[in-house]
Every structure is written in C-alpha cells, then in structure tokens.
Amino acid sequence: MVTAEHKQHFAEQGYVIVRGLFNRDETDRYREHYMRLRKHGTYPGDMAGVDANSSDPLKVYPRMIHMHRWDQLSLQWMTDPRLDECMIALLGRSPYAVQTMLYFKPPGARGQALHQDNFYLRAQPGTCIAAWMALDEIDEANGCLQVVPGSHNWPLLCTEKADTSVSFTDVTVPVPPDAPVLPIIMQPGDVLFFNGQIVHGSYPNVTSDRFRRALIGHYIEGRADQVATFYHPALRMDGTPLELDIAQGGGACGVWAEQDGELVVEMVGVEGTVRKHE
Ligand SMILES: O=C(O)CCC(=O)C(=O)O
C-alpha cells in the first residue's frame, strides 16, 4: 500500500496520496450513508443545525463532526486497518484517532481558508496527521483540497482574518507570494495523508451540480501525550480509549519577516487564546 516513494514524498513534502485505498463499493456506501444521515436531521457534534431553506449551501448541508462517537460505520472507517497500516508506514508507529468529519461541500459552497491543523489540535510532542478520503471525483472546479508543499517544516503561524466570502472559517495564515499552493485532484477511494503543520485549505465549489464530499479522520502521532480538550477521548486504533493530558493554547506563533532578502519565520507573535475548534 505505502511504497518507499510514498514515504519519501510524505517526509519531503508533508503529504502523500495513496490511490484507491478504498474501493468504489465502499465509497458509494459511505456517500449514501452520510447523505441519508444528513437528510434526517442534526447530530451531536454538528456546529450548525440544518436549515433546508437557507440560501447558503453550507447551511443546507453543514459538515458533520465526531460522527465516530455515535455512528458505528464512522468508527469502523476511522480505525480501519488500511489507514492504520499507512500511518504506521509514514510515522513509524500507530497513531491515536481523535476526530472524524464529513464535508459535503455542495455546489456553490464556500471553501475553508488556508490553515494548519495543529493550530486546533495542539498535539504535543509531535503533531497531528489527517487521512482525507475523497468520496466524489474531486478537482479544482468542485473545490479540491489545496496544499503548500513543504510547509510542514514551518512552525505554527500567527493567524489573520480570512475572507469569509470564500471561506466558511474566519481565520487564515499568510503564505509567501512565491510559495506554491497545489490543487490535489482525487478519485473516490483515494486517501490523502497530510502532516498537521502543513498549510492547506480549499476554495469554493464553483460547479452547479457536483458535490465534493470527503470523509476525514484526524489523528495524533502515537508519541503525543496531550491534545486540545475538544479531541478527547483519543482512541487507539483498536478502538479503545486512552487518557491524554489537555493541551493549552496561547503559545508563540510565527510571522514572516525579511532577512537578507529572504522571507523567514520569526517566532515573535503570541496566539490569541480563543481558538474555535476546527
Ligand atoms: O476539506 C476541506 O475543504 C478542508 C478540510 C481540512 O482542512 C481538514 O481536514 O483539515
């Protein structure tokens, strides 16, 4: 499943796509399952209730969060041995599972401004890792994920206000003008693994008829001993819970500064202590 090339790409770029890790029967089943659940109302973990009459597509199809706490299929997916094996290969040991999410991203929906996941999760020592599985054909038009290759080597950056006409979240991180932001084109069943420091996000779905559904697991490296309170309880990949400390926010964050004609990150900022969870 994970080759030497995958491992090298993950180590150097901070992300890697494992193509066809899940098959089409499985992704059809997940898609139907979550569409059915969403149609039937709201659930623990939903940040926004469903408003079927809203002009905002994200209010008609808000994302689901922490479904594994009440939905067996989500728990099974999150702890699937294929995901575990991939992360063992990439990280050197089994991770702890802390979050599931389902993004529906219907036609016309806004994206999510560029950010770093460990800003929210606070996994320490080490960082978090995401397994982001495509449930649809995903390209730039329906708002694929975008990553800044190599940015996993950056520290956590201080956040700025995001443009909420294109992002449903209101904070972002600044990226140097010459840093590439790369679209990740995926087929159903492909899984993108990415490091918790990597800068990533997505732009709006500008199609009129194509959803961009993704099933997402967030994990923390198995050497971490703390994570932000929203992500407790952490689970081992056999589904059993474990006790970790609660990580606090409000530490130092980096800002870009020019040094000898180059942009470098200086740790001069202090994060706001109020951080909405992702
Ligand atoms: O799917 C998206 O548009 C953003 C998802 C994301 O940022 C994440 O899973 O960390």
The ligand as a MOL file (V3000), in Angstrom:
LIG
                    3D

  0  0  0     0  0            999 V3000
M  V30 BEGIN CTAB
M  V30 COUNTS 10 9 0 0 0
M  V30 BEGIN ATOM
M  V30 1 O -11.9820 19.7370 3.0530 0
M  V30 2 C -11.6890 20.9200 3.1880 0
M  V30 3 O -12.0590 21.7820 2.4110 0
M  V30 4 C -10.8200 21.3200 4.3470 0
M  V30 5 C -10.5500 20.1590 5.2460 0
M  V30 6 C -9.4830 20.4170 6.2310 0
M  V30 7 O -8.9830 21.4820 6.3380 0
M  V30 8 C -9.0270 19.3310 7.1050 0
M  V30 9 O -9.4990 18.1960 7.0140 0
M  V30 10 O -8.1350 19.5830 7.9170 0
M  V30 END ATOM
M  V30 BEGIN BOND
M  V30 1 2 1 2
M  V30 2 1 2 3
M  V30 3 1 2 4
M  V30 4 1 4 5
M  V30 5 1 5 6
M  V30 6 2 6 7
M  V30 7 1 6 8
M  V30 8 2 8 9
M  V30 9 1 8 10
M  V30 END BOND
M  V30 END CTAB
M  END
